[in-house]
Amino acid sequence: MSSNVRVRFAPSPTGKLHIGGARTAIYNWAFARAMGGTFILRIDDTDPTRSTEENTQVILRAMRWLGLDWDEGPEVGGDYGPYAQTERLDLYREAAERLLAEGKAYPCFCTPEQLEADRKAAQERKDPFQGYQRRCRDIDPAEARARMDAGEPYTLRIKVPEGRGDVVIDDAVHGKVVFDAKELDDFVIFRSDGTPTYNFATVVDDALMGITHVIRGDDHLSNTPRQVMVYEALGAPVPTFAHISMILGADGKKLSKRHGATSVEEYRDAGYLSDAFVNYLALLGWSLDGETTVIPRDVLAREFSLERISKNPATFDPKKLDWMNAEYINAMDDATFTDQIMLPQLEAAGISAVRAEHDDVWWNLLASIVRPRTKMPADAASVAAPVFATAATLAYDEKSVAKGLAKEGMGTILDAARVALGTLPADEWKAAAIDAALEPLPEALDAKKRIVFQAIRVAECGNMVSPPLGETMELIGRDDCLARIDRAREMAL
């Protein structure tokens, strides 16, 4: 399926890509994919004091990590470039000059002091219209041109048609939105320093790039009536707008740094999976059917629709994100988990683990017991660490030793375990046989099962919380398991 749908994500490179921007990018990408349309990445870098090339690269890295491939834009190109606003200034000047020539824009020579005086006068007389008082609107064009040519500072203002009336937007999320015509003044489209304003540049870009749908945060809703004025002045079709709600923290306030990590790269570095992160952010304001929570990327790209975006603010819940991450990890097969999660995390933790040292059966067994206990990738290293230790290097948790070993009778338990396990030959050292050898011990020792297996677990793993004991001991191997019991025996009473 293909269509003429063209959407864009246009971040300003004034900092990192944050959660709200990432969700906007996801919605644009998913809508383009679902509609068989085109997803454009444009860098709105017209703020010279804050926009940097370094920040642009941060945004591109975040987009790549999110897996939001763009069809046109930086590093990809396209027929409607360039895709950075700083490279499009001639296009804005050309559009502004055309509006000036057609009488749809005019130069304004008012000083800041004059504008402030007019504003105060309108307030004092309680004028319902307190915007620009159109002081320069009717200056004779020839006089205006002469003053411009003489070097007098000026801005360019859009000429809102007399009697334009209210601006009505049929927003894809909010429905019919009406903006009071009294709020529409002849706003500036070009500053006196020769740079375009946001509301002008973004419309020129969207018009030239054939953008059909503008999907963005509802903090931009107030910009919409002015942008509509520019579309109309340019004679360009007005796109469909879809303003998505804010993302709130648990306290009901707009998500910010006080709620914790906010940039995409912080979540990447913390170990969240890209697919899980995209899935979770997509659900902050959109739903597939009101029930399904785990939505693979291909389903999102196939089923996304503007109709299912909620107009209500969404609440960011870190615990739900953690749950989502664990769901994606748990859905991996053993080999994928080993190669993409466990081995990299073991390396990051400084644990020597060479893939070739064990066969696939061994690695798959380890993955099968570590994966269900892994919510975040780093968990895999801590859970698997005892398997890669030796009797000599195994680290013992002090509290576990105090509770599981350093008590009267624990030595007897370890002695009995040593005898029971010692009867198993190396070629029968499997989880089922290990469990069968240890199972009779509680009754034979007249001890509680929990106490017996707790002592053996601490001896083998160094702590009281570990994956299933039989499988863990199979992975460790017979000789080292017996050596660990011998070492632990020295700590037991």
VOGU-3710 file (C-alpha; in Angstrom, 3 decimals, decimal comma):
1> mssnvrvrfa> 0,000/0,000/0,000  1,252/3,479/-0,819  -0,343/6,862/-0,401  0,410/10,552/-0,634  0,579/10,850/3,161  3,652/12,850/4,120  4,497/13,555/7,758  7,508/15,071/9,425  9,271/15,096/12,761  11,068/18,412/13,139
11> psptgklhig> 13,081/18,614/16,370  15,154/21,632/17,324  18,758/20,638/18,104  18,890/22,672/21,306  19,407/19,636/23,524  18,795/15,923/23,754  15,759/14,098/22,382  13,360/13,768/25,283  10,462/11,425/25,941  7,788/13,766/24,620
21> gartaiynwa> 9,663/14,368/21,378  10,395/10,658/21,025  6,695/9,818/21,302  5,875/12,449/18,668  8,484/10,888/16,385  7,048/7,412/17,007  3,512/8,539/16,140  4,660/10,226/12,928  6,743/7,212/11,922  3,987/4,717/12,740
31> faramggtfi> 1,317/6,747/10,910  3,497/6,995/7,809  4,191/3,269/7,881  0,544/2,336/8,486  -0,611/4,580/5,638  2,154/3,589/3,253  3,310/7,197/3,310  6,566/9,093/3,774  8,266/9,917/7,071  10,525/12,983/6,940
41> lriddtdptr> 13,091/14,044/9,509  13,774/17,782/9,434  16,118/19,676/11,734  14,583/22,981/12,840  17,837/24,685/13,790  17,007/28,353/13,339  17,862/29,210/16,964  21,532/30,144/16,455  22,273/30,553/20,149  21,196/27,042/21,150
51> steentqvil> 21,229/24,872/18,022  24,456/22,920/17,577  25,762/20,241/15,245  26,584/18,142/18,309  22,931/18,227/19,409  21,866/17,304/15,888  24,053/14,198/16,081  22,561/13,364/19,504  19,087/13,462/17,950  20,141/11,315/14,985
61> ramrwlgldw> 21,699/8,717/17,323  18,537/8,621/19,417  16,365/8,198/16,314  18,544/5,350/15,077  18,428/3,631/18,467  14,651/3,955/18,506  14,613/2,265/15,094  12,645/5,114/13,500  14,035/5,014/9,988  13,243/8,131/7,986
71> degpevggdy> 12,549/8,228/4,257  13,829/11,756/3,712  16,148/13,882/5,788  19,722/14,104/7,073  22,056/11,337/5,830  19,252/10,093/3,535  18,500/13,051/1,302  15,349/13,428/-0,748  13,677/15,574/-3,369  12,567/18,317/-0,965
81> gpyaqterld> 15,843/19,155/0,770  17,833/20,560/2,271  16,427/19,201/5,522  17,954/21,683/7,977  16,347/25,105/8,318  19,672/26,933/8,427  20,220/25,721/4,857  16,789/26,948/3,704  16,997/30,694/4,465  16,816/31,621/0,785
91> lyreaaerll> 13,523/29,750/0,502  12,050/31,718/3,420  13,242/35,037/1,959  11,794/34,118/-1,422  8,421/33,262/0,131  8,397/36,459/2,185  9,289/38,610/-0,824  6,445/37,033/-2,784  3,947/37,803/-0,016  5,278/41,364/0,131
101> aegkaypcfc> 4,909/41,784/-3,631  1,370/40,373/-3,542  0,336/42,720/-0,746  -0,143/39,856/1,688  2,678/41,059/3,921  4,061/44,499/4,723  7,065/46,080/6,434  6,616/47,367/9,969  8,919/50,132/11,171  7,560/50,351/14,711
111> tpeqleadrk> 10,180/50,429/17,443  9,859/48,170/20,504  8,996/51,275/22,508  6,170/52,194/20,116  4,783/48,650/20,238  4,817/48,651/24,037  3,089/52,039/24,180  0,367/50,828/21,801  -0,132/47,677/23,864  -0,548/49,635/27,085
121> aaqerkdpfq> -2,963/52,065/25,444  -5,118/49,154/24,229  -5,156/47,727/27,749  -6,163/51,063/29,279  -9,087/51,520/26,926  -9,988/47,845/27,455  -9,798/47,138/23,755  -10,788/43,491/23,109  -7,963/43,393/20,561  -4,637/43,988/22,254
131> gyqrrcrdid> -2,284/42,691/19,593  -0,372/44,752/17,058  -2,427/47,840/16,238  -1,589/47,716/12,511  0,116/51,114/12,638  2,195/50,383/9,508  -0,377/48,336/7,588  -1,547/51,132/5,330  1,752/52,871/4,599  1,997/53,539/0,876
141> paeararmda> 4,060/50,721/-0,711  6,347/53,191/-2,462  7,074/55,020/0,802  7,635/51,694/2,557  10,095/50,572/-0,127  11,987/53,841/0,103  12,330/53,531/3,861  13,487/49,941/3,500  16,031/50,890/0,855  17,280/53,698/3,092
151> gepytlrikv> 18,235/51,142/5,706  15,511/51,860/8,274  15,059/48,787/10,527  11,867/46,874/9,873  10,128/43,589/10,355  7,771/41,879/7,931  4,238/41,224/9,095  1,541/38,993/7,611  -1,569/40,914/6,569  -4,495/39,082/8,137
161> pegrgdvvid> -7,485/39,703/5,845  -10,077/42,136/7,155  -13,084/40,260/8,506  -11,253/36,937/8,339  -13,407/35,595/11,140  -12,638/32,789/13,542  -10,121/30,126/12,578  -11,682/26,679/12,820  -9,474/23,605/12,956  -10,829/20,100/12,528
171> davhgkvvfd> -8,156/18,493/14,689  -7,778/14,717/14,287  -7,453/14,322/18,068  -9,412/17,180/19,625  -12,129/17,531/17,010  -13,396/21,005/16,121  -11,253/23,733/17,701  -12,252/27,391/17,260  -9,822/30,275/17,667  -11,253/33,732/18,312
181> akelddfvif> -10,578/36,069/15,389  -9,905/38,893/17,862  -6,662/37,156/18,813  -5,319/37,305/15,258  -2,999/40,232/14,779  -0,676/40,969/11,905  2,154/38,934/13,375  5,811/39,092/12,417  7,042/36,585/9,831  10,553/38,012/9,388
191> rsdgtptynf> 12,582/39,699/12,125  14,616/42,843/11,674  17,803/40,759/11,695  16,681/38,977/8,539  15,689/35,663/10,121  12,256/34,055/9,819  10,013/33,408/12,798  9,096/29,844/13,733  5,487/30,174/12,620  6,604/31,306/9,173
201> atvvddalmg> 9,569/29,018/8,541  7,786/25,855/9,637  4,818/26,575/7,357  7,022/27,381/4,376  8,850/24,104/4,958  5,687/22,069/5,421  4,126/23,616/2,318  7,192/23,063/0,112  7,652/19,521/1,417  4,015/18,611/0,773
211> ithvirgddh> 3,269/17,724/4,391  -0,275/16,343/4,589  -0,538/15,706/8,347  1,082/17,614/11,201  1,247/15,373/14,275  2,729/17,219/17,233  2,311/18,036/20,923  -0,687/20,089/21,947  1,636/22,758/23,315  1,748/23,813/19,637
221> lsntprqvmv> -2,031/24,124/19,386  -1,887/27,861/20,121  0,442/28,329/17,121  -2,069/26,803/14,748  -4,268/29,815/13,849  -1,258/31,909/12,896  0,174/29,083/10,860  -3,148/28,717/9,055  -2,883/32,412/8,114  0,502/31,700/6,513
231> yealgapvpt> -0,796/28,659/4,609  -3,659/30,747/3,252  -1,398/33,636/2,313  0,937/31,245/0,469  -2,003/29,648/-1,307  -0,954/26,281/0,111  -3,351/23,578/1,305  -3,741/23,440/5,083  -2,644/20,028/6,386  -4,607/17,893/8,811
241> fahismilga> -3,522/18,691/12,360  -3,331/16,133/15,152  -2,287/17,610/18,481  -1,327/14,960/21,020  -1,598/15,454/24,760  1,187/16,134/27,198  2,976/13,372/29,104  2,685/13,857/32,846  4,641/12,574/35,796  3,021/10,623/38,627
251> dgkklskrhg> 2,312/13,938/40,397  0,135/15,109/37,520  2,616/17,747/36,367  4,334/17,919/32,995  7,128/15,372/32,784  10,496/16,945/33,545  13,896/16,197/35,049  12,434/16,202/38,542  10,665/12,959/37,624  13,935/11,230/36,724
261> atsveeyrda> 15,533/10,457/33,388  13,935/12,286/30,477  16,240/11,849/27,461  16,150/8,872/25,134  19,857/8,169/25,496  19,562/7,970/29,283  17,099/5,105/28,877  19,289/3,454/26,267  22,291/3,642/28,602  20,218/2,303/31,502
271> gylsdafvny> 19,648/-0,903/29,545  16,141/-0,541/28,168  15,485/-2,335/24,916  14,590/-0,170/21,951  11,512/-2,257/21,041  10,205/-2,187/24,613  10,801/1,554/24,903  9,011/2,308/21,627  6,133/0,017/22,617  5,723/1,752/25,983
281> lallgwsldg> 5,895/5,300/24,608  3,388/4,425/21,869  0,885/3,481/24,566  1,172/6,887/26,242  -1,848/8,301/24,455  -2,682/5,604/21,905  -4,081/2,118/22,123  -4,487/-0,784/19,743  -7,744/-2,098/21,185  -7,869/-0,817/24,760
291> ettviprdvl> -6,479/-4,082/26,138  -3,319/-5,231/24,357  -0,126/-3,889/25,922  2,691/-5,764/24,207  2,597/-4,483/20,648  5,539/-5,503/18,443  7,007/-2,857/16,189  5,586/-4,428/13,021  2,072/-4,421/14,502  2,444/-0,784/15,543
301> arefsleris> 3,583/0,104/12,036  0,630/-1,740/10,519  -2,209/-0,809/12,890  -1,473/2,737/14,071  -4,235/5,261/13,458  -4,969/8,827/14,483  -8,491/7,833/15,510  -7,191/5,881/18,504  -5,109/8,715/19,959  -6,564/9,907/23,259
311> knpatfdpkk> -7,080/13,592/23,928  -6,392/13,038/27,634  -2,879/13,494/29,076  -0,891/10,295/29,636  1,044/9,473/32,800  4,578/8,142/32,556  4,982/5,191/34,923  8,589/3,923/35,274  7,356/0,658/36,830  5,234/-0,099/33,766
321> ldwmnaeyin> 8,214/0,617/31,548  10,295/-1,811/33,620  7,549/-4,417/33,272  7,449/-3,870/29,515  11,212/-4,245/29,285  11,063/-7,532/31,203  8,311/-8,791/28,905  10,459/-8,186/25,837  13,484/-9,816/27,446  11,454/-12,837/28,534
331> amddatftdq> 10,085/-13,262/25,009  13,575/-13,768/23,576  14,720/-17,237/22,626  17,720/-18,648/24,473  20,270/-17,939/21,747  19,130/-14,350/21,249  19,148/-13,697/24,979  22,649/-15,140/25,266  24,132/-13,130/22,414  22,271/-9,826/22,810
341> imlpqleaag> 21,871/-9,603/26,576  23,880/-12,028/28,664  27,289/-12,041/26,971  27,475/-8,224/26,560  26,413/-7,729/30,178  28,918/-10,261/31,478  31,627/-8,444/29,559  30,465/-5,077/30,904  30,614/-6,500/34,435  34,175/-7,697/33,888
351> isavraehdd> 33,209/-11,381/34,018  35,189/-13,625/31,692  32,709/-15,551/29,547  33,789/-16,960/26,196  31,029/-18,297/23,942  33,226/-21,047/22,531  34,085/-22,485/25,962  30,671/-24,179/26,177  28,287/-25,724/23,676  24,859/-24,402/22,764
361> vwwnllasiv> 23,120/-26,817/25,144  25,045/-25,347/28,082  24,384/-21,740/27,053  20,708/-22,422/26,393  20,306/-23,974/29,845  21,947/-20,941/31,428  19,749/-18,572/29,400  16,609/-20,496/30,367  17,197/-19,960/34,084  18,664/-16,439/33,930
371> rprtkmpada> 16,194/-14,861/31,493  13,076/-15,120/33,733  15,052/-13,345/36,465  16,163/-10,500/34,200  14,107/-7,310/34,212  16,958/-5,114/33,079  19,922/-6,368/31,023  22,377/-5,737/33,883  20,420/-8,258/35,989  21,681/-11,033/33,713
381> asvaapvfat> 25,280/-10,548/34,835  24,468/-10,554/38,548  22,229/-13,618/38,254  24,709/-15,574/36,132  27,860/-14,460/37,959  28,111/-17,470/40,350  28,198/-19,860/37,386  31,338/-18,171/36,048  33,121/-18,103/39,403  35,226/-20,937/40,822
391> aatlaydeks> 35,379/-22,430/44,274  38,319/-20,144/44,938  36,856/-16,926/43,512  33,173/-17,217/44,468  32,073/-14,164/46,453  29,957/-14,906/49,525  27,286/-12,508/50,700  27,860/-11,864/54,406  24,188/-11,851/55,360  23,585/-15,064/53,453
401> vakglakegm> 26,531/-16,744/55,193  25,291/-15,577/58,585  21,797/-16,881/57,941  22,509/-19,931/55,813  25,866/-21,276/56,991  27,108/-19,857/60,279  24,584/-21,690/62,432  24,648/-24,864/64,460  24,099/-27,951/62,339  24,929/-26,388/58,967
411> gtildaarva> 28,196/-28,303/58,773  26,310/-31,571/59,121  24,065/-30,586/56,237  27,019/-29,779/53,983  28,746/-33,031/54,920  25,653/-34,997/53,973  25,319/-33,059/50,706  28,976/-33,739/49,903  28,474/-37,466/50,361  25,228/-37,568/48,363
421> lgtlpadewk> 26,660/-35,607/45,460  29,954/-37,445/45,518  28,220/-40,626/44,419  27,192/-39,007/41,115  29,694/-39,639/38,305  30,626/-36,753/36,047  28,700/-38,115/33,067  25,479/-38,141/35,122  25,933/-34,635/36,509  22,565/-33,305/35,349
431> aaaidaalep> 19,963/-31,185/37,117  17,481/-34,040/37,551  20,101/-36,382/39,034  21,438/-33,607/41,327  17,947/-32,806/42,609  17,250/-36,523/43,125  20,462/-36,950/45,136  19,661/-34,001/47,417  15,921/-34,578/47,837  16,177/-37,224/50,635
441> lpealdakkr> 18,467/-35,108/52,833  15,874/-33,138/54,869  14,135/-36,302/56,029  17,400/-38,151/56,653  18,741/-35,248/58,729  15,396/-34,531/60,396  15,689/-30,928/59,228  13,410/-28,505/57,435  13,735/-28,613/53,662  14,156/-24,846/53,482
451> ivfqairvae> 17,087/-24,922/55,906  18,856/-27,746/54,081  18,592/-26,273/50,602  19,371/-22,797/51,860  22,724/-24,022/53,187  23,550/-25,802/49,928  22,488/-22,776/47,854  24,737/-20,432/49,831  27,608/-22,914/49,512  27,230/-23,168/45,733
461> cgnmvspplg> 26,121/-19,657/44,769  27,322/-17,423/47,592  23,821/-16,135/48,308  20,319/-17,277/49,145  18,702/-15,959/45,968  19,674/-17,727/42,766  18,160/-19,644/39,848  17,015/-23,268/40,351  19,723/-25,086/42,285  19,946/-28,274/40,216
471> etmeligrdd> 20,339/-26,441/36,898  22,827/-24,008/38,411  24,969/-26,846/39,771  24,837/-28,662/36,431  26,224/-25,554/34,761  28,935/-25,098/37,392  30,139/-28,680/36,982  30,731/-31,576/39,384  34,278/-30,897/40,524  33,791/-27,213/41,270
481> claridrare> 30,456/-27,857/43,040  32,168/-30,307/45,401  35,056/-27,894/45,906  32,579/-25,127/46,802  31,018/-27,308/49,458  34,484/-27,966/50,873  35,172/-24,232/51,029  31,792/-23,433/52,568  32,310/-26,195/55,143  35,022/-24,038/56,687
491> mal> 32,443/-21,315/57,340  29,724/-23,628/58,636  29,123/-24,691/62,251
//
